[in-house]
Amino acid sequence: MCYKLFSKYRGKLKVNRIKIWQHIKKEEEKKLELRSERDKLNEEVANLTKILDRKDEGLEKLRKDSEVRWYRNEYKKILKEYEGYYEGLEKTKEEKEHKIQEINQILDIM
């Protein structure tokens, strides 16, 4: 009788261990996925930072050209477009940095 009871619980323990290992494996896969996403976002943020660091040179030249050149209105339009473009890049960079922070928090919890 004890042997039957023992073998019954032994089978349940084996099933539970398998379920636990499957869950742990899924969690590890999720961690790897989040880490790769974080690394990808870090690369994108670094690229955006490089672009935004170079923006001052181009914008300064456009500002001078819009004051001095014959086609001031066209230069002013281009300047306005560039400013809008860089504002969009800054927003994108901030969103990606926020996403990186969220991923780091999730990884810390896991």
C-alpha positions as CSV (number, residue, x, y, z in Angstrom):
1,M,0.0,0.0,0.0
2,C,2.8,2.5,0.8
3,Y,4.5,1.6,-2.4
4,K,1.4,2.4,-4.4
5,L,1.0,5.7,-2.6
6,F,4.6,6.5,-3.1
7,S,4.6,5.6,-6.8
8,K,1.4,7.8,-7.3
9,Y,3.1,10.9,-5.7
10,R,6.4,10.1,-7.5
11,G,4.6,10.4,-10.8
12,K,3.0,13.7,-9.8
13,L,6.3,15.1,-8.7
14,K,7.9,14.1,-12.0
15,V,5.1,15.9,-13.9
16,N,5.5,19.0,-11.7
17,R,9.3,19.0,-12.2
18,I,8.8,18.9,-15.9
19,K,6.3,21.8,-15.8
20,I,8.7,23.8,-13.6
21,W,11.6,23.2,-16.0
22,Q,9.4,24.2,-18.9
23,H,8.4,27.4,-17.1
24,I,12.0,28.2,-16.2
25,K,13.1,27.6,-19.8
26,K,10.3,29.9,-21.1
27,E,11.4,32.6,-18.6
28,E,15.0,32.3,-19.7
29,E,14.0,32.6,-23.4
30,K,12.0,35.7,-22.5
31,K,15.0,37.2,-20.7
32,L,17.2,36.6,-23.7
33,E,14.5,38.2,-26.0
34,L,14.3,41.3,-23.7
35,R,18.1,41.6,-23.5
36,S,18.4,41.4,-27.3
37,E,15.7,44.0,-27.7
38,R,17.4,46.2,-25.1
39,D,20.7,45.9,-27.0
40,K,19.0,46.8,-30.3
41,L,17.4,49.8,-28.7
42,N,20.7,50.9,-27.2
43,E,22.3,50.8,-30.7
44,E,19.4,52.8,-32.1
45,V,19.7,55.4,-29.3
46,A,23.5,55.7,-29.9
47,N,22.9,56.3,-33.7
48,L,20.2,58.9,-32.9
49,T,22.6,60.6,-30.5
50,K,25.3,60.8,-33.1
51,I,22.8,62.3,-35.6
52,L,21.5,64.8,-33.0
53,D,25.1,65.8,-32.1
54,R,25.8,66.8,-35.7
55,K,22.6,68.7,-36.1
56,D,24.0,72.0,-34.7
57,E,26.5,72.4,-37.6
58,G,23.9,72.0,-40.3
59,L,21.2,74.1,-38.6
60,E,23.7,76.9,-37.9
61,K,24.7,77.0,-41.6
62,L,21.0,77.1,-42.6
63,R,20.3,79.9,-40.2
64,K,23.1,82.0,-41.6
65,D,22.1,81.2,-45.2
66,S,18.5,82.2,-44.4
67,E,19.7,85.6,-43.3
68,V,22.3,86.3,-46.0
69,R,21.4,84.6,-49.2
70,W,19.1,85.8,-51.9
71,Y,16.6,82.9,-51.5
72,R,15.9,83.6,-47.8
73,N,12.4,82.3,-47.9
74,E,13.5,78.9,-49.3
75,Y,16.2,78.6,-46.8
76,K,13.8,79.5,-44.0
77,K,11.5,76.7,-45.2
78,I,14.3,74.2,-45.3
79,L,15.4,75.3,-41.8
80,K,11.9,74.8,-40.5
81,E,11.8,71.3,-42.0
82,Y,15.1,70.4,-40.5
83,E,14.1,71.7,-37.1
84,G,10.9,69.6,-37.3
85,Y,12.9,66.5,-38.4
86,Y,15.3,66.9,-35.5
87,E,12.5,67.4,-33.0
88,G,11.0,64.1,-34.3
89,L,14.4,62.4,-33.8
90,E,14.6,63.7,-30.3
91,K,11.1,62.4,-29.5
92,T,12.0,59.0,-30.9
93,K,15.2,58.9,-28.9
94,E,13.3,59.7,-25.7
95,E,10.7,57.0,-26.4
96,K,13.4,54.4,-27.0
97,E,15.3,55.4,-23.8
98,H,12.0,55.1,-21.9
99,K,11.5,51.6,-23.4
100,I,15.0,50.6,-22.4
101,Q,14.3,51.7,-18.8
102,E,11.1,49.6,-18.8
103,I,13.0,46.6,-20.1
104,N,15.7,47.0,-17.5
105,Q,13.0,47.1,-14.8
106,I,11.4,43.9,-16.1
107,L,14.8,42.2,-16.2
108,D,15.6,43.3,-12.7
109,I,12.3,41.8,-11.5
110,M,13.0,38.5,-13.3
